[in-house]
Structure formats: C-alpha cells, structure tokens
C-alpha cells in the first residue's frame, strides 16, 4: 500500500515520512563500513611508513616501487575504535541525509515538480507542511550536522569544515538553486562522491587521522587503499538507490522538465544502468576481499539484488517500480553489515 492511500499522516509521522527513512541506509552504511576500515588500519598488523629519502631524492613512493629508504612505526591506538568519533560521524551523515531530503521536498514543492509523483509522500507538494516550515527543517538538520562535524574537525583536521560545507551545498543544490544538478543528470555522480567516497573514507579518517596506509606485508601497498575500495561498493549502492527512485519517476519527471539521468537514458537503458551499478557493487566487494578475505561474505547478499534487477529490466513503470526502492535499501543494509563483519574478522 502506498503511503498516500492510508489517509493523511499525523503531525509526527508526516515529518518521519518526509525524512524518507528508506534512504537513511545510504547515510549509515558508509559510516559503519568506514569505521570498520579505520579499526583495521589501527590494528597491530599495520604500520605507518614515513619516507626518509624524500629529503635526499625529492620524491616519495611505496618501497615496493622505488626501493627508497623508509622508517616505520606502529599506528597509534592499535585495534580500537574511537567510539565518540564514530557516533558523531553517524550523526553528521544522517543529519545531512535528512536535511537533503527536506531540501529536495522544499525545492521540488515550490517549483511544482512533485505534483505527479508516485513515490513516498512529499510535505510541500501534498500540503502537509508550509514551505517555510520545511525550509526551517532543512536548516535545523544541517545545523545538527555542523555541530557534530565541528567537533570531529577540532579533534582531527580543520579541513573537514570545507568538506562539510560542500556536503551542505551539494544537498541544497540537488534540486535547489537556479540550475539544480539533479535536473541535469548529475545526481548519480554527486551521490557516489558524497555518500561513497567522502562518507566512507571520511569515517575511516576520523578514526586514524590518515588517508593511506601500507601493510607490513612486502610489496602489498594495495591494502593501503582499503577505504577507497570499500567506498566503491558503498557508493554504488547509494547510487543504485537514487537510480531506483529516478527510474520510478521517469514519466512524471519528463512532464516536470526534470532531466535526470534516467530521463536522459530512457526507461530501458536506465534499467541497465541500475544493473551495472549492482555489478560495480560486486566488483567493489571483490576489491575489499583481496585485502580482507572474509569480506567476500558480502557477496552472499547479492541474490537480494535479483528481484530489483528483474524489475529494472522489465517493462514495469511508475507505481509498479515502487518495490525497487525498498529492495535496494535492504540490500544496502545487508551488504553493509556483511562487509563490515568481513573487515573486522
């Protein structure tokens, strides 16, 4: 049953529905996976290589590539998680996601592009909340994220502040501003960057204070990019979630003039894009598994991708594609849980 068929939601439920809880996995999964990566990078098996030949030769690269002189030291705080940083990173991610969802609700509502939506309830378009009230909810959500982000920046690096500001701008301009990038077919790119690379690598960074590590295993500099390999799988899952949403809304978006990537590609090619994202998720899991073999466990979740992929490749449209969003969200959670477990084992 669609949310709209059950009658008007109550004053609390409407804000919960407006936050689009099915999309929150896209915010939580990268933080959990990134935190697991941070734990691994702080384990006794890893060392932080400090190149001591750069002063002599003017360059620095992994010893397996250059044979340069290196000194090593165990990473500080082996095998532990700084829990308050993990919690604050989760607060930032969830608050940014909720704020972005409210921002999309506000901007699409005032533009009138949500009038033919077949998906979850929208606050402004359905008249459940005044545009100004929804706009204040955007500011409040971003403010919560800003407070938690400031604490993380104070504990690690102030460079997190401009990155956080970029997240706020990206969240607002997805459907807001004079030229929303979501209307130009660029939504998938930004989702992969912010909900994949930034959120996953950033969550690992706040645990370790470093972006790249090299293992004590001879010549295995590949493992140092574990956060990046994990971000590929996580980011493509978030991208698939957006594709499921846009695939469902093609007909309405065409009428509203929203040229999402799904609209630009057309129904069938957009369906193949969704399937391609799933194949990319599998590739990302394999890359993580090459470093942490137990991470191959996450491949066991991929059968859950079969039903939404079948829908994506079918002739179904509009409301008939509603199950794709929920199925993709569940897949995100299961892959995230198994990937995290695999990294920790």
C-alpha positions, 0 to 999 in steps of 0.5 A: 500500500502506498503511503498516500492511500492510508489517509493523511499522516499525523503531525509526527509521522508526516515529518518521519515520512518526509525524512524518507527513512528508506534512504537513511541506509545510504547515510549509515552504511558508509559510516559503519563500513568506514569505521570498520576500515579505520579499526583495521588500519589501527590494528597491530598488523599495520604500520605507518611508513614515513619516507626518509629519502624524500629529503635526499631524492625529492620524491616519495613512493611505496618501497615496493616501487622505488626501493627508497629508504623508509622508517616505520612505526606502529599506528597509534591506538592499535585495534580500537575504535574511537567510539565518540568519533564514530557516533558523531560521524553517524550523526553528521551523515544522517543529519545531512541525509535528512536535511537533503531530503527536506531540501529536495521536498522544499525545492521540488514543492515550490517549483511544482515538480512533485505534483505527479509523483508516485513515490513516498509522500512529499510535505510541500507538494501534498500540503502537509507542511508550509514551505517555510516550515520545511525550509526551517527543517532543512536548516535545523538538520544541517545545523545538527550536522555542523555541530557534530562535524565541528567537533570531529574537525577540532579533534582531527583536521580543520579541513573537514569544515570545507568538506562539510560545507560542500556536503551542505551545498551539494544537498541544497543544490540537488534540486535547489538553486537556479540550475539544480544538478539533479535536473541535469543528470548529475545526481548519480555522480554527486551521490557516489562522491558524497555518500561513497567516497567522502562518507566512507573514507571520511569515517575511516579518517576520523578514526586514524587521522590518515588517508593511506596506509601500507601493510607490513606485508612486502610489496602489498601497498594495495591494502593501503587503499582499503577505504577507497575500495570499500567506498566503491561498493558503498557508493554504488549502492547509494547510487543504485538507490537514487537510480531506483527512485529516478527510474520510478519517476521517469514519466512524471519527471519528463512532464516536470522538465526534470532531466535526470539521468534516467530521463536522459537514458530512457526507461530501458537503458536506465534499467541497465544502468541500475544493473551495472551499478549492482555489478560495480557493487560486486566488483567493489566487494571483490576489491575489499576481499583481496585485502580482507578475505572474509569480506567476500561474505558480502557477496552472499547478499547479492541474490537480494539484488535479483528481484530489483534487477528483474524489475529494472529490466522489465517493462514495469513503470511508475507505481509498479517500480515502487518495490525497487526502492525498498529492495535496494535499501535492504540490500544496502543494509545487508551488504553493509553489515556483511562487509563490515563483519568481513573487515573486522574478522 
